[in-house]
Amino acid sequence: MFKKRFMLNKNLKDYFEKAQKERWAIGQFNISNLEALRAIVQATKNLKSPVVIGTSEGESKFLGLKQAVALVKVFRKETGLPIFLNLDHGKSFEYIKRAIKAGYDNIHFDGSGSSLEKNIAITKKIAEYCHRRKVLIEGEINSIAGSSEILKKRPEIKEVNLTKPKDALKFIKETKVDSLAINIGTFHGMEVDRENPRIYLQKLREIKERIGEKVFLVLHGGSGTPKEDIKEAIKLGIVKININTELRVIYTETLKKTFKEKPEETTPYKYFPKVISSIQKLVEEKIKLFGSINKI
């Protein structure tokens, strides 16, 4: 059943279009090992949801570009699920070329640290390269702050760094990217209480009104974002939401707890099942929140 339905909509772009039209979002969940991937796949299998697996440059260097592609292909073939692989926050054109050659489905080029004009110039070249090879590309403007960890302190987000609608439209028109990560107040990581500040939904509304359906909008820094904001952001046009920090935290906390309960245990396949189960539960919660259940 999975294979038959998946083949009807095997392209990631098809799922983005479907999500945009029906107002739900695909979750991107980052990994750096097999345990996390296995948990994510099981969650998507249980809930019949499409999914994007993300690896940053650091994560993919640890896991291996070819290895990440091979693992995703194995699970995709075995389950028939629409599982897609994205290079998250690619900073180097050369590394992006390596990821594409390895077989990644989607590339995220993060040029947001540069000026708008320089970002546009570089992204345009990378987009042309990706499209010639039938690979989707996600661009980013207005750097999204933070790192993928729980933050003890965080300066107040200033509206000056939020994405301007006119800049988003200019970027889209000149680069021809397929999707765009925008800054609407989220950040990478979580507050120490794990409940991040509200996002600027009005800014998202203004951006969407300006760009229409020209490109797929992506929300980075989804970990810790209030659920009500996530739901509203999806209604306003967000089609992909990235989750990483929450996965890392639940992975680490479960592993520490397991070792504390059984400090004598030295067999990985005996203590990792709890880790996998914890991640799977979290991913299932996110899939339900994003509304991507039974969308394959």
N, C-alpha and C positions, 0 to 999 in steps of 0.2 A: 504493500500500500504506500509506504513512504517513498519508495523508489519511483513508482508511477507518478505520484503527485509532484515529487521533486523535479522530475524531468520536464514537467510542463512549465515550470518556472525556475529553470536552473541558473539563470543569470542573477547576480546580486542586484543589478540595476532594476530588474523586474520586481524584486522584493521592495526596493526603495520606492518605486513608483506605486506599488500596491499599498505600502505603509503611508505614503503621502496622501493618497486618495482616500483611504479608509481611516486615517488619523490614529495610527498606532506606531510604535517604534521598535526597531530591532536593537537588541542589546549587544554591545561589544564587550567581551570579557577577556581581560589580558591574562596570559599564562607565561610561565618560564619553565614548566616541567610537565611530565605526563600525568601526574596526579590531578592537577588543576584541570587539565584538558578532559580527562576521563569524567570528572564531576560535572563539567559544563555540558558535555555531550549527553550524559545520562539525564540531566535536567531538561534539555531540549527534546530528547526522545520521549520523555514522560509527558511533556506538555505540547508536543508537536509544533515546535516553534523554530523558525529560521534563526540563525545566530552568526555573529561575526567573532572570530577568535583574533585577539590582538596580541602583537609582540612589539615592544619598543625596540630601539636599536640595542639597548643593553640586554633586554630579555632574549632577543633573537641571537645575540652574540653568545650568550650563555647556552641557550638551547641548540643553536645552529639553524641557519636559514633553511638549508635543505632538509634538515631533520624535522623542523616545524611543518614544512610543506608535506613531507612524507607522512607524518603522524595525522595531519588533518585529512589527507587523501585516504588513509586507511580507515579512519572512522567514517568518512563520508561514503566510502564504498560499502563498508560493513552495514551501516544503518540506513543508507539512502537519504539521509537528512541534508538539508541545505546548510552546510557548514562552510563559511567563507573565511579566508585568512587575510588579515590586514597588517601592514607594517605601520605601526603607530609612532608618530613623531619622528619620522625620518628627517634627518638634518643634512645628510650628505647625498649629493646626486649620485656619486659613485656607489654608495651603499644601497641606494634605491635601485640602481641598475642591477646590482647583485640579487636583491630581493625579487625583482621581476624575473630575472633569469632563473631563479630557483623555483618560481611558480606561484608567487603571491597573487591573490585575486584583486587586491585593492592596496593602494599606496597613499599614506598620509604624509604630505610634505609640510613640515612646520617651518615656515619662513617668517613667522610672526615677530621674531626678534629684530628683524630689519625694518627699514622704512617701508611704507606702503608701496612706493614706486619700485624699490629694489625687490621686494617680496613678489610683486606682480611679474617683474621681468624674469626672475628665476623660476617661479611657479609655472609661467607660460611655457618655458622650455621643457620643464619636466612633464607637464600635461601633454605636450605634443609627443614626447617620447613614450609616455604611457599609452596614449590613444592609438599610436601606431602598432602597439603590441596588444591592443584590446584589453588593457588593464585600467580599472577605474582609479581616479585620483581625487583625494580630499585635500583641500587647501585650508589655510588658517590665517586669520588676521586678528590683530590685537592680542598680544601674548596673554595666555591664561596662566595666572600666577600659581605658585606652590610647587610642591613635589609630592610624589605618591607615598605619603606617610601621614600619620596623625600629627597635626601641628599643635604645639603647646600654646603658641601665641601667633596671632595673625593681624597685621595692620588692616584698618578699615578699607574696604574696596572703594576706590574713587571712581566716579562715573566717567572721568576723563578717559579712562582706558577701555571703556565699553565700545563695542563695535558700532560705528555710525552707519545707518542705512545707506547713505550715498556711497560710502567706501565699500560696503559689501557689494552693491550693484556694480560699481566700477571694477572691482576685483573679479567678479564673476564674468562680466562681459569681456574683459581683456585676457583672462587666463583660460577660460573655457573649462574650468574644473567641473567635476561631476557633483561634488558635495563640498560643503563649507563649514568649518568649525568656527563658531563665533563666540565672542566674549559677552555674556549677559550676566556676569556676576558670580559664576561658579569658579572654583579653583581646584587644582590637583591636590588631593589629600583631604583630611578631615580635621575638624576641631577636636580638641581633647574630649569633649562631651559627645562627639560623633554626630552632632546636629549642626550642620552648616547654616549660614545666614540665608535669608530668602533671596531668590534671584530676581533680576529686573525683567519681569514678564512684559511690561509695557515696551521696553526696548526690543524684545523679541517680536512683539506685535508690529512695531514700526518697521523692523527689518523685513518681516514677511510681507507686509503691505507693499513695500518698495520693490522687492525682488519677485514676488508672486511664486510661480511654480518653476522658475528657471533653474533652480539647483536644489539639492537635498541638504537640509540643515542638520548639523550635528552638534550635540551637547557634550562637551568634555567636562571632566570633574563631576561626574554623576554621583560619586560616593558621598553619602552624608547629606545630599540635597533633600529638602523637605518633600515628602510624597505628594502633597497637594500641588507643589510647584512643578514637579515632574509631570503630573497628569495634565496640568494646564499647558505646559510647554509642548506636550504632544498634540494637544488640541490646536495649538497655534502653529504647528508645522514641523516640529523636530521629528526626524525619522530614525536617528541613531543616537544611542546614549552609551557613553563609555564608562565602564566600571572597572576599577583596578584596586584601589586602596582597600576597599572593604573585603575583597578576596584575599589580599595579602594578610590583612589583620586576622580574619577568621581562620586562615591557614595556620598562621603562627600561634595564635592563642589555643587552638585545638591541639596542635602538636605539643605545646608546652604542658597543657593540662594532661594529655595522655602520658607524657614522660613522668609527670608528677605522681600520677596514679599508679603507674607501673615503671618505676625507674630501672628495674632489672631487664625490661624488654629490649631486645636488640635486633629483632626480626622486622625489617621494614614492612613486609606485606601483612604483618599482624597489627601494626599501629597506624598505618596510612588509611585503612578503611574509614576510620572516624574522621580523619581530615577530609577525605573525599565526600563523605556524607554531609559534613558541615558546609562545604562549598556548594554542593548540589542543592541543599536546602535554600541557601542564600540566592543562588542563581534562579531557582524556581520562583522565589518571592519577587525578584526583579522582573522576570518574564511576565508574571501576572500583573505587576504594576505597569509595565510597558504596553500591555494589551496584545502581545504577539502569540497568545495561545491559539492553537488550531489554525495557524496561518500558512501551513505548507500544503 
